[in-house]
């Protein structure tokens, strides 16, 4: 505790908006970990809040106050001309629900911020501007109107954060540069980088590995892709790379892919490797460490990541990693992974074969992975958050 807080016996009231905690995403991991760690600081009075019409059942390590604010979507869309007429009413309603003071602090974690003046200071996370970048890649098979609306909303959300927030946090140096570049901004020190980290459960040996293997019918040896199969995650390039492996290697090492989409199945069939690929759906968080720890290799071929937590999850699980050489991934992986061009299936295939056949390289990557993960800690990330709060 700082001398000033000790002398004044003052605790800063922090409203931590855990809007997405129940969704099992990178956003959720960040807001859950940061909120729970900040709650341990003596000079902060942390209150987790969620705006919703109905309470949601979730397991937390902290109490969540559900604020029945049925117009929360409107609350985020007040930059639209007609809806903006309701701003004074929304402001009065919100301030009556949360009787905050000017010295209080609000934290918003999900790339969105209320577009009304709150009675307090604001820290907002802008994890990345991935939707703006991948829409430019034309990876989504959507119509022009839908793309236009998506881009408009994402861009306005980001601009609201850049305009309103007292402090902005992003999750990698890459994301910071990308935000500044996209919006043609100078670095005025208002954007801070605070890394993601990994769930400590991955560092503990799985005690029910046999049960996990049996439950998911896991192959004896396998290459793992764990994530969604939305287009920018680029799982289809990994499938094509796998199909180029020698047949005897595919017999020995199967490919495990989570959360497939119809295009994923189509790609596997087109490549003629349907019998060699195992698909998993909706894996509970508690089972993920076991699936990682029993893998022979983890491949992360994404085209864009603001951070890329699965890279760390694989490393702390003692699994060698191959990942893309673009966006934030080299920053997160350091020298502990094989970096590949995510659009070069043949090059990716050669690196997969090299890692699986070179035992010394595997040992080196695993050892470097354990060393690399020391750079990331939720405790350290929360400390940086704490320092921002007390210095606002």
DRENKEDO-827430 format. One line per field, with one value per residue (C-alpha): residue in one letter; y, z, x. Coordinates in steps of 0.2 Angstrom, whole numbers. Layout:
N
code = (A, ...) .
y = (Y, ...) .
z = (Z, ...) .
x = (X, ...) .
***
This chain:
392
code = (X, X, X, X, X, X, X, X, X, X, X, X, X, X, X, X, X, X, X, X, X, X, X, X, X, X, X, X, X, X, X, X, X, X, X, X, X, X, X, X, X, X, X, X, X, X, X, X, X, X, X, X, X, X, X, X, X, X, X, X, X, X, X, X, X, X, X, X, X, X, X, X, X, X, X, X, X, X, X, X, X, X, X, X, X, X, X, X, X, X, X, X, X, X, X, X, X, X, X, X, X, X, X, X, X, X, X, X, X, X, X, X, X, X, X, X, X, X, X, X, X, X, X, X, X, X, X, X, X, X, X, X, X, X, X, X, X, X, X, X, X, X, X, X, X, X, X, X, X, X, X, X, X, X, X, X, X, X, X, X, X, X, X, X, X, X, X, X, X, X, X, X, X, X, X, X, X, X, X, X, X, X, X, X, X, X, X, X, X, X, X, X, X, X, X, X, X, X, X, X, X, X, X, X, X, X, X, X, X, X, X, X, X, X, X, X, X, X, X, X, X, X, X, X, X, X, X, X, X, X, X, X, X, X, X, X, X, X, X, X, X, X, X, X, X, X, X, X, X, X, X, X, X, X, X, X, X, X, X, X, X, X, X, X, X, X, X, X, X, X, X, X, X, X, X, X, X, X, X, X, X, X, X, X, X, X, X, X, X, X, X, X, X, X, X, X, X, X, X, X, X, X, X, X, X, X, X, X, X, X, X, X, X, X, X, X, X, X, X, X, X, X, X, X, X, X, X, X, X, X, X, X, X, X, X, X, X, X, X, X, X, X, X, X, X, X, X, X, X, X, X, X, X, X, X, X, X, X, X, X, X, X, X, X, X, X, X, X, X, X, X, X, X, X, X, X, X, X, X, X, X, X, X, X, X, X, X, X, X, X, X, X) .
y = (0, 17, 30, 41, 28, 22, 40, 44, 26, 28, 14, 17, 10, 0, -6, -20, -24, -43, -44, -59, -69, -84, -86, -95, -83, -73, -58, -69, -75, -57, -50, -64, -65, -46, -44, -58, -52, -33, -38, -44, -26, -17, 0, -5, -9, -20, -23, -34, -29, -35, -26, -38, -40, -57, -64, -77, -92, -94, -99, -85, -83, -66, -60, -52, -39, -41, -24, -25, -13, -20, -7, -11, -14, 4, 9, 4, 11, 29, 36, 33, 49, 44, 34, 48, 57, 45, 49, 60, 47, 33, 43, 47, 28, 22, 34, 29, 11, 14, 28, 32, 46, 56, 47, 30, 19, 9, -5, -11, -26, -31, -19, -8, 6, 15, 31, 42, 51, 41, 48, 41, 38, 25, 11, 2, -13, -13, -30, -28, -21, -39, -37, -22, -31, -48, -39, -31, -49, -54, -70, -69, -75, -61, -48, -30, -23, -34, -31, -12, -13, -24, -12, 3, -4, -10, 6, 17, 6, 8, 27, 29, 20, 31, 47, 43, 32, 40, 25, 12, -5, -17, -35, -34, -21, -27, -22, -5, -2, -8, 3, 18, 14, 11, 27, 37, 42, 48, 38, 50, 37, 34, 16, 4, -14, -27, -45, -60, -75, -93, -103, -111, -127, -131, -131, -146, -164, -170, -182, -190, -192, -209, -203, -188, -199, -211, -198, -190, -205, -197, -205, -212, -198, -182, -165, -152, -137, -130, -115, -110, -114, -97, -91, -80, -94, -103, -121, -126, -122, -133, -147, -145, -145, -161, -169, -166, -176, -193, -207, -217, -201, -198, -216, -212, -195, -190, -172, -166, -151, -142, -133, -138, -129, -135, -129, -138, -155, -150, -146, -163, -173, -163, -167, -185, -186, -188, -205, -196, -181, -181, -168, -162, -150, -140, -145, -140, -129, -142, -155, -143, -145, -164, -163, -151, -161, -177, -169, -172, -155, -139, -129, -112, -106, -90, -75, -62, -62, -48, -60, -79, -87, -105, -103, -101, -115, -127, -121, -123, -140, -146, -147, -140, -126, -121, -104, -90, -77, -63, -50, -53, -71, -69, -57, -70, -85, -77, -89, -104, -109, -113, -98, -101, -92, -96, -96, -108, -125, -134, -124, -128, -146, -147, -139, -151, -166, -159, -156, -174, -182, -172, -177, -165, -151, -156, -156, -139, -131, -138, -131, -114, -114, -117, -102, -91, -93, -85, -68, -70, -69, -64, -57, -46, -40, -36, -26, -16, -13, -8, 5, 12, 14, 22, 35, 40) .
z = (0, -4, 9, 4, 5, 22, 29, 22, 25, 8, -3, -21, -27, -43, -53, -63, -78, -80, -95, -104, -89, -93, -111, -110, -121, -120, -114, -101, -94, -94, -84, -72, -68, -66, -56, -44, -42, -39, -26, -15, -14, 2, -6, -18, -15, -30, -35, -50, -60, -75, -84, -89, -89, -81, -69, -77, -67, -67, -55, -49, -36, -32, -30, -45, -43, -58, -63, -71, -86, -100, -112, -111, -130, -132, -119, -131, -147, -141, -155, -167, -171, -166, -151, -144, -140, -125, -118, -104, -98, -99, -89, -75, -75, -74, -61, -50, -52, -48, -36, -40, -36, -47, -39, -42, -57, -70, -79, -96, -103, -120, -133, -129, -118, -114, -125, -111, -97, -82, -64, -62, -71, -85, -89, -105, -113, -132, -134, -153, -169, -176, -184, -194, -200, -205, -213, -225, -228, -235, -225, -220, -233, -229, -238, -241, -229, -215, -217, -218, -201, -193, -198, -193, -175, -172, -178, -167, -152, -154, -157, -142, -131, -138, -135, -118, -108, -96, -99, -112, -110, -124, -123, -134, -141, -158, -154, -147, -163, -174, -165, -167, -185, -190, -182, -187, -169, -160, -145, -130, -117, -114, -121, -109, -113, -100, -106, -105, -96, -94, -81, -68, -71, -86, -76, -65, -72, -76, -63, -74, -91, -94, -91, -103, -117, -115, -114, -130, -139, -141, -153, -145, -153, -161, -167, -159, -165, -150, -154, -165, -184, -189, -205, -198, -187, -203, -198, -216, -220, -206, -213, -230, -222, -213, -229, -236, -222, -227, -226, -212, -202, -203, -198, -182, -178, -180, -181, -167, -171, -160, -164, -183, -195, -211, -221, -209, -213, -232, -232, -223, -236, -250, -244, -241, -223, -215, -207, -199, -191, -174, -171, -153, -149, -133, -122, -104, -97, -84, -98, -108, -99, -101, -120, -121, -110, -120, -137, -147, -155, -155, -171, -171, -189, -186, -197, -184, -165, -153, -141, -143, -126, -133, -137, -118, -114, -125, -118, -100, -104, -110, -129, -143, -153, -171, -174, -187, -189, -190, -179, -160, -161, -163, -148, -137, -143, -142, -147, -140, -156, -174, -184, -201, -214, -210, -229, -234, -231, -239, -228, -213, -217, -218, -201, -193, -200, -194, -176, -175, -182, -172, -154, -149, -157, -148, -131, -135, -140, -124, -113, -121, -119, -100, -100, -111, -100, -85, -94, -91, -75, -70, -53, -63, -75, -60, -52, -67, -67, -49, -52, -66, -55, -40, -52, -62) .
x = (0, 7, 11, -3, -16, -9, -10, -27, -34, -43, -48, -52, -69, -67, -81, -75, -87, -87, -98, -91, -84, -96, -91, -74, -65, -48, -59, -67, -50, -43, -58, -59, -41, -38, -54, -50, -31, -36, -49, -34, -26, -30, -31, -44, -63, -67, -85, -88, -103, -113, -126, -140, -159, -158, -145, -133, -127, -108, -94, -83, -70, -78, -96, -104, -118, -130, -137, -154, -151, -161, -156, -137, -136, -143, -131, -116, -124, -128, -116, -131, -140, -157, -153, -141, -157, -159, -142, -147, -160, -148, -135, -148, -153, -136, -130, -145, -141, -122, -120, -102, -91, -79, -64, -71, -64, -73, -65, -72, -64, -72, -67, -83, -87, -103, -104, -111, -102, -100, -98, -80, -64, -63, -50, -55, -47, -45, -38, -35, -43, -44, -62, -56, -41, -49, -64, -51, -44, -62, -61, -80, -93, -105, -114, -108, -121, -117, -98, -102, -112, -99, -85, -95, -99, -81, -73, -85, -83, -64, -65, -76, -63, -49, -60, -68, -56, -44, -33, -32, -25, -20, -13, 3, 15, 9, -9, -3, 6, -8, -21, -10, -7, -25, -31, -16, -12, 4, 9, 4, 7, -12, -11, -3, 2, -3, 0, -12, -6, -12, -22, -10, -20, -10, 6, -1, 0, -17, -23, -36, -27, -34, -51, -48, -41, -56, -69, -63, -56, -40, -27, -11, -1, -8, -5, -16, -26, -36, -47, -62, -62, -68, -59, -45, -39, -34, -36, -39, -21, -15, -26, -18, -1, -6, -11, 6, 15, 21, 8, 17, 18, 0, -3, 8, 2, -17, -23, -35, -46, -58, -74, -75, -87, -94, -79, -68, -76, -76, -57, -53, -63, -56, -38, -42, -37, -54, -49, -34, -43, -52, -64, -69, -83, -87, -73, -75, -61, -57, -53, -42, -26, -26, -29, -15, -3, -5, -2, 14, 14, 3, 1, -7, -8, -19, -18, -21, -20, -20, -11, -13, -16, -16, 3, 7, -5, 4, 21, 17, 9, 27, 22, 32, 24, 23, 14, 12, 26, 13, 5, 8, 13, 32, 31, 22, 31, 49, 62, 52, 42, 45, 38, 30, 21, 3, -2, 12, 5, 20, 32, 21, 21, 40, 41, 29, 38, 55, 48, 41, 56, 70, 70, 83, 73, 58, 67, 75, 58, 50, 64, 63, 44, 46, 58, 47, 31, 41, 38, 19, 10, -8, 0, 11, -2, -14, 0, 2, -17, -16, -3, -13, -28, -19, -11, -26) .
***
